[in-house]
Amino acid sequence: MSFFIGCATMPYMSENGLFRIGEISKLFNIGVDSIRYYEKVGLLHPVRNEENNYRLYTLDDIRTMNTVRELLAIGFSTDEILEFEKDRNLKHVTAMLDKESSVIDEKIRQLSNIKGNIISRLRSIHEAVSLDTSGAIHELDLPERRCLLISEGGMPDNEINYRLAEFRSDSSSRVTTIGACDCYVLDTEKMGDCGDFATKAIFFYSRYLNLDTNFSLDEGKYLSLAYKGSFTQTPGYYPEMLSYCEEHGLKKAGDLVEFCHIDRYETSDVSEYVTELQMKVSEYS
């Protein structure tokens, strides 16, 4: 029994080992412009047909093209391949492979950090959507929490994004919005322009993301209340938190803070917003 294996689309090698540009194009499945580019930068060295002056590529050009395809596939640039072709020896090939291995190690490290950052953002979002958003009040004993303060003093809501961009421009601090929590210290004695309390300070906080920090929220007992929808609901929930204090022998010991776990940075659908109100409290002595 005999077998015939062949490919009609592959060029037939001429007896003198020379190939036209179209044959090279078909052999390597690349455009003739790419072949001309490799010739222009000095990787390929075709000879001229004495009869018609056509370019004819040699078997060494075939070897070069095999090398080009192989090294491009593992991350080398055309310039690096050209330098190797100019000085092709064992010392050079091991050095360039060692160098590329180190470059890949660094890329893996960077990608690992990026993946960790993405996982942390997802963890924050999943945790936020699992909060009890019924408006029920919970007592929490919280540790000290490091945060990144970006603004002190009042600020209209429509200027917050500008201030954030300005802070990023003026500071080397890392500020994260998607999957982090933008937080607002509220002035419960003043109303803002959007039907909610005026802002006394703005900071960012995340349990999982590695943010730069410049201040802390005190450890202690806090009342916590979470709800979904527009943050204009906050003024209506604040009296409930004060009433809870009276009913349970507690007193307000700090400002009301709005933790915007899910807001405009994650979604344009206001019904998906998740806001948590926290207020530090203490027991009457």
Secondary structure, 3 states (H helix, E strand, C coil): CCCCCCCCCCCCCCCCCCECHHHHHHHHCCCHHHHHHHHHCCCCCCEECCCCCCEEECHHHHHHHHHHHHHHHCCCCHHHHHHHHHCCCHHHHHHHHHHHHHHHHHHHHHHHHHHHHHHHHHHHHHHHHCCCCEEEEEEEEECCEEEEEEEECCCCHHHHHHHHHHHHHHCCCCCCCCCCEEEEEEEEEEECCCCCEEEEEEEEECCCCCCCCCEEECCEEEEEEEEECCHHHHHHHHHHHHHHHHHCCEEEEEEEEEEEEECCCCCCCHHHCEEEEEEEEEECC
